[in-house]
Amino acid sequence: MRYKQIDPQLFVANRTRLNRLLAPNSLVVVNSNDVPPTNADGTLALPVNSDLFYLTGVEQEQSILVLYPDADEEKHRAILFLREPTKELEIWEGSKLTKEKARALSGIEDVLWLSEFPRLFHRLVCECDHVYLNSNEHKRAVIEVESREARFVAEVIRRYPLHDFRRLAPLMHTLRAVKSEVEVQLIQKACNIT
């Protein structure tokens, strides 16, 4: 982490604000971005998914946030999935978030390893009435490269064609346009540093 940890209550508040905009019995999924390859086994630095960061404070590849505010089981109302850290990953890629660090960073209690995502996602998507999927939508955007999020959206629509899918991007645009006092203070701090 390159900065002082942000109070996780900011991310809790952001998720609460998003939950208020969702249709009843809705599931939300947000993926981290791909790590861009260079050549051979080289990669560039991870471009952080700003929606995932806004909702969790997480800046790690292959992370997935699932929100299901009306889930029967309270632990399924906010779930963060992460790559399981290993000694080999640490040697080659650096340290990864542990479950404890992710909880402290995001304010999400239910942190699971990525290997648990497919089974639990299937269960939850079959219980919900609406599925909000994210995309990089902007009227001036020209997107030529398929993102991890776009691949996920295409796969979910293929696997569950009869579900009611909705766009998360308009909700995120609405939320992110209005800054909380904490966000204003963080922006001011960044301006002061520059």
ZAKESE-273318 format. One record per atom (N, C-alpha, C): residue number from 1; x, y, z. Coordinates in Angstrom, 3 decimals. Layout:
BEGIN
NODE num     east    north       up
NODE NUM        X        Y        Z
...
! end
This chain:
BEGIN
NODE num     east    north       up
NODE   1    0.848   -1.174    0.000
NODE   1    0.000    0.000    0.000
NODE   1    0.898    1.242    0.000
NODE   2    0.573    2.177   -0.877
NODE   2    1.428    3.352   -1.051
NODE   2    0.949    4.559   -0.262
NODE   3   -0.064    4.418    0.532
NODE   3   -0.622    5.539    1.264
NODE   3   -1.163    5.048    2.595
NODE   4   -1.477    5.994    3.467
NODE   4   -2.088    5.633    4.747
NODE   4   -3.448    4.996    4.479
NODE   5   -3.739    3.933    5.196
NODE   5   -4.990    3.215    4.974
NODE   5   -6.189    4.132    5.184
NODE   6   -7.117    4.063    4.240
NODE   6   -8.358    4.824    4.328
NODE   6   -9.277    4.112    5.316
NODE   7   -9.991    4.884    6.111
NODE   7  -10.941    4.306    7.062
NODE   7  -11.936    3.442    6.295
NODE   8  -12.062    2.156    6.636
NODE   8  -12.956    1.261    5.897
NODE   8  -14.425    1.683    5.958
NODE   9  -14.773    2.566    6.901
NODE   9  -16.163    3.024    6.975
NODE   9  -16.566    3.798    5.720
NODE  10  -15.602    4.377    5.015
NODE  10  -15.905    5.031    3.743
NODE  10  -16.461    4.012    2.760
NODE  11  -15.817    2.839    2.670
NODE  11  -16.246    1.809    1.730
NODE  11  -17.561    1.170    2.176
NODE  12  -17.734    1.021    3.480
NODE  12  -19.000    0.510    4.017
NODE  12  -20.125    1.466    3.629
NODE  13  -19.894    2.762    3.798
NODE  13  -20.906    3.774    3.452
NODE  13  -21.196    3.763    1.950
NODE  14  -20.159    3.601    1.126
NODE  14  -20.360    3.560   -0.324
NODE  14  -21.214    2.358   -0.729
NODE  15  -20.954    1.205   -0.102
NODE  15  -21.766    0.023   -0.403
NODE  15  -23.208    0.224    0.059
NODE  16  -23.390    0.849    1.199
NODE  16  -24.742    1.106    1.713
NODE  16  -25.501    2.016    0.761
NODE  17  -24.833    3.047    0.256
NODE  17  -25.472    3.958   -0.700
NODE  17  -25.856    3.226   -1.979
NODE  18  -24.985    2.337   -2.460
NODE  18  -25.307    1.555   -3.654
NODE  18  -26.493    0.632   -3.381
NODE  19  -26.484   -0.044   -2.250
NODE  19  -27.568   -0.979   -1.921
NODE  19  -28.936   -0.303   -1.968
NODE  20  -28.986    0.965   -1.586
NODE  20  -30.257    1.707   -1.590
NODE  20  -30.805    1.934   -3.002
NODE  21  -29.934    1.880   -4.002
NODE  21  -30.346    2.123   -5.387
NODE  21  -30.779    0.853   -6.118
NODE  22  -30.543   -0.294   -5.526
NODE  22  -30.807   -1.565   -6.196
NODE  22  -32.280   -1.949   -6.112
NODE  23  -32.744   -2.659   -7.123
NODE  23  -34.075   -3.252   -7.069
NODE  23  -34.070   -4.323   -5.977
NODE  24  -35.225   -4.629   -5.405
NODE  24  -35.278   -5.667   -4.361
NODE  24  -34.742   -7.010   -4.868
NODE  25  -34.109   -7.738   -3.964
NODE  25  -33.555   -9.074   -4.220
NODE  25  -32.577   -9.085   -5.402
NODE  26  -31.639   -8.142   -5.370
NODE  26  -30.646   -8.008   -6.440
NODE  26  -29.263   -8.448   -5.988
NODE  27  -28.529   -8.962   -6.948
NODE  27  -27.143   -9.383   -6.762
NODE  27  -26.266   -8.458   -7.605
NODE  28  -25.130   -8.045   -7.056
NODE  28  -24.177   -7.177   -7.757
NODE  28  -22.826   -7.893   -7.802
NODE  29  -22.152   -7.828   -8.956
NODE  29  -20.814   -8.402   -9.068
NODE  29  -19.895   -7.370   -9.718
NODE  30  -18.723   -7.142   -9.082
NODE  30  -17.708   -6.231   -9.626
NODE  30  -16.369   -6.964   -9.597
NODE  31  -15.716   -7.013  -10.746
NODE  31  -14.413   -7.672  -10.885
NODE  31  -13.282   -6.656  -10.915
NODE  32  -12.117   -7.081  -10.467
NODE  32  -10.926   -6.243  -10.645
NODE  32  -10.521   -6.276  -12.115
NODE  33   -9.620   -5.398  -12.504
NODE  33   -9.136   -5.363  -13.879
NODE  33   -8.098   -6.450  -14.118
NODE  34   -7.829   -6.692  -15.403
NODE  34   -6.739   -7.588  -15.788
NODE  34   -5.397   -6.917  -15.514
NODE  35   -4.378   -7.734  -15.282
NODE  35   -3.011   -7.239  -15.243
NODE  35   -2.528   -7.254  -16.695
NODE  36   -2.188   -6.094  -17.273
NODE  36   -1.813   -6.060  -18.690
NODE  36   -0.489   -6.778  -18.948
NODE  37   -0.466   -7.673  -19.948
NODE  37    0.785   -8.349  -20.288
NODE  37    1.669   -7.449  -21.142
NODE  38    2.970   -7.689  -21.072
NODE  38    3.893   -7.007  -21.990
NODE  38    4.327   -8.050  -23.012
NODE  39    5.393   -8.766  -22.747
NODE  39    5.794   -9.870  -23.603
NODE  39    6.434  -10.940  -22.723
NODE  40    6.574  -12.142  -23.264
NODE  40    7.065  -13.289  -22.493
NODE  40    6.245  -13.407  -21.212
NODE  41    6.895  -13.381  -20.041
NODE  41    6.118  -13.469  -18.803
NODE  41    6.033  -12.116  -18.098
NODE  42    6.261  -11.043  -18.831
NODE  42    6.231   -9.704  -18.239
NODE  42    4.826   -9.130  -18.149
NODE  43    4.638   -8.265  -17.174
NODE  43    3.349   -7.587  -17.006
NODE  43    3.598   -6.128  -16.621
NODE  44    2.591   -5.329  -16.854
NODE  44    2.604   -3.944  -16.408
NODE  44    1.944   -3.866  -15.035
NODE  45    1.984   -2.714  -14.436
NODE  45    1.316   -2.528  -13.144
NODE  45   -0.192   -2.643  -13.333
NODE  46   -0.869   -3.157  -12.331
NODE  46   -2.314   -3.337  -12.379
NODE  46   -3.015   -1.983  -12.429
NODE  47   -3.849   -1.755  -13.467
NODE  47   -4.697   -0.564  -13.425
NODE  47   -5.880   -0.879  -12.508
NODE  48   -5.988   -0.159  -11.435
NODE  48   -7.001   -0.446  -10.425
NODE  48   -8.394   -0.208  -10.991
NODE  49   -9.315   -1.120  -10.711
NODE  49  -10.710   -0.922  -11.090
NODE  49  -11.298    0.076  -10.103
NODE  50  -11.615    1.263  -10.570
NODE  50  -12.039    2.320   -9.655
NODE  50  -13.377    2.020   -8.991
NODE  51  -14.256    1.257   -9.644
NODE  51  -15.526    0.893   -9.003
NODE  51  -15.281   -0.094   -7.862
NODE  52  -14.417   -1.069   -8.100
NODE  52  -14.073   -2.024   -7.043
NODE  52  -13.401   -1.300   -5.881
NODE  53  -12.497   -0.389   -6.190
NODE  53  -11.834    0.379   -5.132
NODE  53  -12.845    1.233   -4.361
NODE  54  -13.758    1.879   -5.058
NODE  54  -14.775    2.732   -4.436
NODE  54  -15.619    1.945   -3.432
NODE  55  -15.861    0.681   -3.731
NODE  55  -16.722   -0.138   -2.885
NODE  55  -15.977   -0.968   -1.844
NODE  56  -14.646   -1.143   -2.021
NODE  56  -13.896   -2.042   -1.118
NODE  56  -12.553   -1.507   -0.632
NODE  57  -11.928   -0.614   -1.379
NODE  57  -10.563   -0.194   -1.059
NODE  57   -9.522   -1.179   -1.555
NODE  58   -9.933   -2.188   -2.307
NODE  58   -9.017   -3.246   -2.763
NODE  58   -8.399   -2.875   -4.103
NODE  59   -7.085   -3.118   -4.190
NODE  59   -6.325   -2.830   -5.408
NODE  59   -5.556   -4.069   -5.847
NODE  60   -6.176   -5.219   -5.807
NODE  60   -5.472   -6.470   -6.109
NODE  60   -6.147   -7.188   -7.274
NODE  61   -5.328   -7.766   -8.148
NODE  61   -5.830   -8.494   -9.311
NODE  61   -6.692   -9.686   -8.891
NODE  62   -7.576  -10.058   -9.798
NODE  62   -8.465  -11.215   -9.658
NODE  62   -9.394  -11.131   -8.449
NODE  63   -9.619   -9.962   -7.923
NODE  63  -10.550   -9.793   -6.803
NODE  63  -11.959   -9.627   -7.344
NODE  64  -12.933  -10.122   -6.592
NODE  64  -14.335  -10.015   -6.994
NODE  64  -15.160   -9.608   -5.774
NODE  65  -16.011   -8.625   -5.957
NODE  65  -16.956   -8.221   -4.922
NODE  65  -18.343   -8.706   -5.315
NODE  66  -19.036   -9.332   -4.379
NODE  66  -20.428   -9.735   -4.573
NODE  66  -21.252   -9.079   -3.471
NODE  67  -22.270   -8.345   -3.869
NODE  67  -23.210   -7.743   -2.925
NODE  67  -24.582   -8.352   -3.173
NODE  68  -25.230   -8.750   -2.100
NODE  68  -26.585   -9.304   -2.177
NODE  68  -27.305   -8.856   -0.911
NODE  69  -27.737   -7.586   -0.868
NODE  69  -28.284   -7.000    0.364
NODE  69  -29.472   -7.750    0.956
NODE  70  -30.248   -8.441    0.118
NODE  70  -31.433   -9.150    0.604
NODE  70  -31.190  -10.649    0.782
NODE  71  -29.945  -11.070    0.798
NODE  71  -29.639  -12.499    0.955
NODE  71  -30.192  -13.011    2.278
NODE  72  -30.676  -14.240    2.248
NODE  72  -31.207  -14.847    3.468
NODE  72  -30.143  -14.953    4.552
NODE  73  -28.950  -15.341    4.149
NODE  73  -27.849  -15.456    5.108
NODE  73  -27.082  -14.143    5.150
NODE  74  -26.961  -13.573    6.328
NODE  74  -26.304  -12.278    6.469
NODE  74  -24.889  -12.280    5.908
NODE  75  -24.167  -13.382    6.066
NODE  75  -22.784  -13.436    5.584
NODE  75  -22.685  -13.340    4.063
NODE  76  -23.796  -13.541    3.347
NODE  76  -23.783  -13.450    1.886
NODE  76  -24.185  -12.075    1.368
NODE  77  -24.369  -11.124    2.267
NODE  77  -24.795   -9.784    1.828
NODE  77  -23.653   -8.957    1.252
NODE  78  -22.436   -9.257    1.648
NODE  78  -21.233   -8.639    1.064
NODE  78  -20.117   -9.662    1.174
NODE  79  -19.589  -10.073    0.030
NODE  79  -18.532  -11.084    0.001
NODE  79  -17.409  -10.571   -0.886
NODE  80  -16.196  -10.706   -0.392
NODE  80  -15.014  -10.338   -1.167
NODE  80  -14.221  -11.607   -1.449
NODE  81  -13.953  -11.863   -2.724
NODE  81  -13.170  -13.024   -3.136
NODE  81  -11.782  -12.563   -3.560
NODE  82  -10.755  -13.265   -3.080
NODE  82   -9.363  -12.904   -3.362
NODE  82   -8.555  -14.115   -3.796
NODE  83   -7.461  -13.853   -4.494
NODE  83   -6.476  -14.914   -4.766
NODE  83   -5.888  -15.362   -3.446
NODE  84   -5.739  -16.647   -3.291
NODE  84   -5.132  -17.155   -2.067
NODE  84   -3.631  -16.912   -2.127
NODE  85   -3.072  -16.214   -1.130
NODE  85   -1.636  -15.937   -1.154
NODE  85   -0.833  -17.221   -0.901
NODE  86    0.239  -17.353   -1.653
NODE  86    1.151  -18.488   -1.459
NODE  86    2.575  -17.963   -1.420
NODE  87    3.480  -18.771   -0.931
NODE  87    4.892  -18.363   -0.907
NODE  87    5.410  -18.123   -2.322
NODE  88    4.996  -18.965   -3.272
NODE  88    5.436  -18.800   -4.655
NODE  88    4.943  -17.472   -5.246
NODE  89    3.672  -17.137   -5.008
NODE  89    3.146  -15.856   -5.481
NODE  89    3.920  -14.691   -4.875
NODE  90    4.218  -14.798   -3.595
NODE  90    4.948  -13.720   -2.921
NODE  90    6.339  -13.530   -3.531
NODE  91    6.992  -14.628   -3.871
NODE  91    8.326  -14.540   -4.492
NODE  91    8.244  -13.842   -5.843
NODE  92    7.274  -14.248   -6.676
NODE  92    7.219  -13.761   -8.046
NODE  92    6.422  -12.467   -8.218
NODE  93    5.422  -12.253   -7.381
NODE  93    4.543  -11.100   -7.590
NODE  93    4.468  -10.141   -6.409
NODE  94    5.031  -10.519   -5.292
NODE  94    4.934   -9.674   -4.106
NODE  94    3.809  -10.132   -3.202
NODE  95    3.646   -9.458   -2.101
NODE  95    2.654   -9.886   -1.117
NODE  95    1.237   -9.662   -1.636
NODE  96    0.340  -10.501   -1.163
NODE  96   -1.075  -10.431   -1.501
NODE  96   -1.863  -10.236   -0.213
NODE  97   -3.093   -9.791   -0.357
NODE  97   -3.940   -9.587    0.811
NODE  97   -4.274  -10.913    1.478
NODE  98   -4.181  -10.929    2.782
NODE  98   -4.710  -12.045    3.554
NODE  98   -6.179  -11.730    3.836
NODE  99   -6.899  -12.708    4.341
NODE  99   -8.303  -12.450    4.691
NODE  99   -8.395  -11.372    5.759
NODE 100   -7.489  -11.418    6.731
NODE 100   -7.507  -10.439    7.818
NODE 100   -7.250   -9.027    7.300
NODE 101   -6.239   -8.884    6.431
NODE 101   -5.939   -7.559    5.875
NODE 101   -7.089   -7.043    5.017
NODE 102   -7.706   -7.938    4.265
NODE 102   -8.822   -7.538    3.411
NODE 102  -10.010   -7.082    4.251
NODE 103  -10.270   -7.769    5.354
NODE 103  -11.360   -7.350    6.245
NODE 103  -11.091   -5.957    6.803
NODE 104   -9.853   -5.732    7.238
NODE 104   -9.493   -4.436    7.816
NODE 104   -9.549   -3.325    6.770
NODE 105   -9.204   -3.633    5.549
NODE 105   -9.179   -2.654    4.473
NODE 105  -10.578   -2.284    3.991
NODE 106  -11.438   -3.293    3.853
NODE 106  -12.729   -3.110    3.191
NODE 106  -13.924   -2.971    4.132
NODE 107  -13.790   -3.492    5.350
NODE 107  -14.942   -3.537    6.245
NODE 107  -15.896   -4.670    5.902
NODE 108  -15.469   -5.588    5.044
NODE 108  -16.278   -6.759    4.675
NODE 108  -15.808   -7.931    5.523
NODE 109  -16.732   -8.544    6.233
NODE 109  -16.382   -9.665    7.116
NODE 109  -16.196  -10.968    6.354
NODE 110  -17.012  -11.203    5.325
NODE 110  -16.963  -12.473    4.604
NODE 110  -15.968  -12.364    3.452
NODE 111  -14.733  -12.761    3.716
NODE 111  -13.677  -12.769    2.710
NODE 111  -13.337  -14.229    2.422
NODE 112  -13.441  -14.600    1.149
NODE 112  -13.215  -15.982    0.740
NODE 112  -12.160  -16.032   -0.358
NODE 113  -11.604  -17.220   -0.566
NODE 113  -10.635  -17.384   -1.651
NODE 113  -11.384  -17.517   -2.973
NODE 114  -10.749  -17.118   -4.025
NODE 114  -11.326  -17.105   -5.369
NODE 114  -11.838  -18.485   -5.787
NODE 115  -11.214  -19.531   -5.322
NODE 115  -11.632  -20.893   -5.688
NODE 115  -13.061  -21.189   -5.230
NODE 116  -13.562  -20.446   -4.261
NODE 116  -14.914  -20.661   -3.746
NODE 116  -15.973  -19.877   -4.524
NODE 117  -15.540  -19.001   -5.417
NODE 117  -16.481  -18.139   -6.133
NODE 117  -17.474  -18.894   -7.014
NODE 118  -17.040  -19.801   -7.905
NODE 118  -18.014  -20.396   -8.843
NODE 118  -19.198  -21.078   -8.144
NODE 119  -18.947  -21.872   -7.148
NODE 119  -20.015  -22.593   -6.453
NODE 119  -20.967  -21.630   -5.753
NODE 120  -20.412  -20.674   -5.010
NODE 120  -21.259  -19.749   -4.258
NODE 120  -21.993  -18.787   -5.190
NODE 121  -21.329  -18.329   -6.237
NODE 121  -21.994  -17.450   -7.197
NODE 121  -23.195  -18.155   -7.821
NODE 122  -23.029  -19.415   -8.215
NODE 122  -24.134  -20.163   -8.815
NODE 122  -25.322  -20.223   -7.857
NODE 123  -25.036  -20.504   -6.614
NODE 123  -26.107  -20.577   -5.618
NODE 123  -26.840  -19.238   -5.502
NODE 124  -26.077  -18.159   -5.365
NODE 124  -26.682  -16.844   -5.147
NODE 124  -27.413  -16.332   -6.386
NODE 125  -26.864  -16.582   -7.559
NODE 125  -27.510  -16.094   -8.784
NODE 125  -28.840  -16.828   -8.996
NODE 126  -28.935  -18.051   -8.498
NODE 126  -30.193  -18.796   -8.610
NODE 126  -31.221  -18.339   -7.571
NODE 127  -30.793  -17.647   -6.526
NODE 127  -31.704  -17.162   -5.483
NODE 127  -32.218  -15.753   -5.749
NODE 128  -31.480  -14.961   -6.521
NODE 128  -31.843  -13.551   -6.697
NODE 128  -32.834  -13.361   -7.843
NODE 129  -33.431  -12.171   -7.899
NODE 129  -34.347  -11.824   -8.991
NODE 129  -33.675  -10.985  -10.072
NODE 130  -32.658  -10.214   -9.700
NODE 130  -31.982   -9.318  -10.635
NODE 130  -30.476   -9.438  -10.422
NODE 131  -29.715   -9.288  -11.508
NODE 131  -28.257   -9.338  -11.430
NODE 131  -27.702   -8.067  -12.062
NODE 132  -27.017   -7.267  -11.254
NODE 132  -26.356   -6.063  -11.763
NODE 132  -24.922   -6.418  -12.123
NODE 133  -24.577   -6.217  -13.391
NODE 133  -23.226   -6.485  -13.865
NODE 133  -22.571   -5.178  -14.273
NODE 134  -21.280   -5.121  -14.072
NODE 134  -20.554   -3.882  -14.318
NODE 134  -19.948   -3.865  -15.719
NODE 135  -19.736   -2.690  -16.228
NODE 135  -19.051   -2.515  -17.511
NODE 135  -18.410   -1.142  -17.519
NODE 136  -17.478   -0.979  -18.401
NODE 136  -16.772    0.294  -18.515
NODE 136  -17.538    1.180  -19.484
NODE 137  -18.655    1.720  -19.024
NODE 137  -19.521    2.533  -19.881
NODE 137  -19.223    4.012  -19.716
NODE 138  -19.034    4.652  -20.829
NODE 138  -18.938    6.113  -20.859
NODE 138  -19.186    6.540  -22.289
NODE 139  -19.952    7.606  -22.470
NODE 139  -20.338    7.997  -23.833
NODE 139  -19.158    8.369  -24.713
NODE 140  -18.025    8.743  -24.125
NODE 140  -16.847    9.072  -24.936
NODE 140  -15.865    7.913  -25.042
NODE 141  -16.151    6.805  -24.379
NODE 141  -15.211    5.676  -24.374
NODE 141  -15.264    4.911  -25.689
NODE 142  -14.095    4.564  -26.191
NODE 142  -13.962    3.678  -27.338
NODE 142  -13.181    2.470  -26.824
NODE 143  -13.878    1.363  -26.617
NODE 143  -13.267    0.191  -25.992
NODE 143  -12.974   -0.850  -27.052
NODE 144  -11.686   -1.126  -27.250
NODE 144  -11.274   -2.079  -28.277
NODE 144  -10.751   -3.378  -27.682
NODE 145  -10.400   -3.369  -26.415
NODE 145   -9.846   -4.555  -25.769
NODE 145  -10.878   -5.101  -24.788
NODE 146  -11.141   -6.403  -24.877
NODE 146  -12.110   -7.010  -23.967
NODE 146  -11.511   -7.126  -22.573
NODE 147  -12.187   -6.578  -21.600
NODE 147  -11.704   -6.578  -20.220
NODE 147  -12.114   -7.852  -19.488
NODE 148  -11.552   -8.041  -18.329
NODE 148  -11.936   -9.162  -17.473
NODE 148  -13.424   -9.059  -17.124
NODE 149  -13.871   -7.838  -16.851
NODE 149  -15.281   -7.610  -16.532
NODE 149  -16.166   -7.992  -17.720
NODE 150  -15.767   -7.591  -18.932
NODE 150  -16.558   -7.891  -20.130
NODE 150  -16.622   -9.394  -20.383
NODE 151  -15.519  -10.094  -20.169
NODE 151  -15.526  -11.556  -20.333
NODE 151  -16.460  -12.201  -19.320
NODE 152  -16.429  -11.685  -18.072
NODE 152  -17.300  -12.215  -17.030
NODE 152  -18.770  -11.990  -17.392
NODE 153  -19.107  -10.788  -17.835
NODE 153  -20.483  -10.467  -18.208
NODE 153  -20.962  -11.416  -19.312
NODE 154  -20.144  -11.592  -20.354
NODE 154  -20.531  -12.465  -21.468
NODE 154  -20.752  -13.904  -20.990
NODE 155  -19.891  -14.388  -20.129
NODE 155  -20.016  -15.760  -19.618
NODE 155  -21.261  -15.927  -18.750
NODE 156  -21.534  -14.964  -17.891
NODE 156  -22.710  -15.056  -17.011
NODE 156  -23.993  -15.011  -17.838
NODE 157  -24.063  -14.145  -18.819
NODE 157  -25.255  -14.065  -19.672
NODE 157  -25.426  -15.362  -20.463
NODE 158  -24.324  -15.952  -20.902
NODE 158  -24.392  -17.228  -21.626
NODE 158  -24.900  -18.347  -20.721
NODE 159  -24.409  -18.389  -19.475
NODE 159  -24.762  -19.479  -18.559
NODE 159  -26.154  -19.324  -17.949
NODE 160  -26.620  -18.093  -17.806
NODE 160  -27.911  -17.833  -17.153
NODE 160  -28.781  -16.939  -18.043
NODE 161  -29.137  -17.407  -19.240
NODE 161  -29.808  -16.526  -20.213
NODE 161  -31.201  -16.051  -19.800
NODE 162  -31.851  -16.706  -18.866
NODE 162  -33.208  -16.321  -18.500
NODE 162  -33.266  -15.360  -17.313
NODE 163  -32.110  -14.953  -16.802
NODE 163  -32.077  -14.033  -15.660
NODE 163  -32.314  -12.590  -16.113
NODE 164  -32.691  -11.766  -15.148
NODE 164  -32.891  -10.342  -15.408
NODE 164  -31.588   -9.605  -15.110
NODE 165  -30.864   -9.238  -16.163
NODE 165  -29.595   -8.550  -16.006
NODE 165  -29.804   -7.043  -16.103
NODE 166  -29.076   -6.322  -15.258
NODE 166  -29.176   -4.867  -15.236
NODE 166  -27.780   -4.259  -15.253
NODE 167  -27.726   -2.994  -15.647
NODE 167  -26.455   -2.282  -15.764
NODE 167  -26.107   -1.615  -14.438
NODE 168  -24.914   -1.917  -13.935
NODE 168  -24.438   -1.286  -12.710
NODE 168  -23.849    0.096  -12.979
NODE 169  -23.273    0.286  -14.154
NODE 169  -22.546    1.531  -14.452
NODE 169  -23.352    2.803  -14.187
NODE 170  -24.609    2.907  -14.607
NODE 170  -25.342    4.155  -14.326
NODE 170  -25.471    4.434  -12.823
NODE 171  -25.645    3.393  -12.027
NODE 171  -25.736    3.591  -10.574
NODE 171  -24.403    4.075  -10.014
NODE 172  -23.319    3.475  -10.480
NODE 172  -21.989    3.874  -10.002
NODE 172  -21.676    5.307  -10.427
NODE 173  -22.068    5.685  -11.631
NODE 173  -21.837    7.063  -12.090
NODE 173  -22.578    8.056  -11.198
NODE 174  -23.810    7.717  -10.838
NODE 174  -24.604    8.573   -9.956
NODE 174  -23.937    8.722   -8.595
NODE 175  -23.508    7.600   -8.029
NODE 175  -22.892    7.629   -6.700
NODE 175  -21.565    8.369   -6.698
NODE 176  -20.723    8.073   -7.660
NODE 176  -19.362    8.601   -7.650
NODE 176  -19.294   10.080   -8.008
NODE 177  -20.359   10.614   -8.587
NODE 177  -20.375   12.044   -8.935
NODE 177  -20.496   12.934   -7.708
NODE 178  -21.082   12.413   -6.641
NODE 178  -21.267   13.189   -5.413
NODE 178  -20.277   12.677   -4.377
NODE 179  -19.367   13.540   -3.959
NODE 179  -18.312   13.146   -3.022
NODE 179  -18.753   13.359   -1.580
NODE 180  -18.419   12.388   -0.747
NODE 180  -18.673   12.536    0.689
NODE 180  -17.617   13.455    1.282
NODE 181  -17.832   13.897    2.505
NODE 181  -16.853   14.765    3.176
NODE 181  -15.498   14.065    3.294
NODE 182  -15.518   12.782    3.576
NODE 182  -14.251   12.020    3.683
NODE 182  -13.531   12.018    2.346
NODE 183  -14.260   11.799    1.250
NODE 183  -13.643   11.806   -0.079
NODE 183  -13.071   13.176   -0.410
NODE 184  -13.787   14.230   -0.068
NODE 184  -13.297   15.590   -0.326
NODE 184  -11.986   15.813    0.430
NODE 185  -11.931   15.358    1.674
NODE 185  -10.699   15.509    2.466
NODE 185   -9.535   14.724    1.824
NODE 186   -9.813   13.515    1.330
NODE 186   -8.768   12.708    0.689
NODE 186   -8.294   13.362   -0.605
NODE 187   -9.223   13.922   -1.375
NODE 187   -8.859   14.619   -2.621
NODE 187   -8.022   15.848   -2.282
NODE 188   -8.411   16.580   -1.252
NODE 188   -7.646   17.765   -0.847
NODE 188   -6.244   17.374   -0.417
NODE 189   -6.144   16.295    0.324
NODE 189   -4.819   15.808    0.760
NODE 189   -3.950   15.468   -0.447
NODE 190   -4.527   14.807   -1.453
NODE 190   -3.766   14.485   -2.657
NODE 190   -3.341   15.742   -3.394
NODE 191   -4.250   16.733   -3.455
NODE 191   -3.903   18.020   -4.096
NODE 191   -2.770   18.703   -3.348
NODE 192   -2.825   18.682   -2.028
NODE 192   -1.766   19.312   -1.222
NODE 192   -0.423   18.645   -1.457
NODE 193   -0.429   17.330   -1.615
NODE 193    0.824   16.598   -1.851
NODE 193    1.412   16.984   -3.205
NODE 194    0.538   17.141   -4.215
NODE 194    1.061   17.479   -5.557
NODE 194    1.447   18.932   -5.638
! end
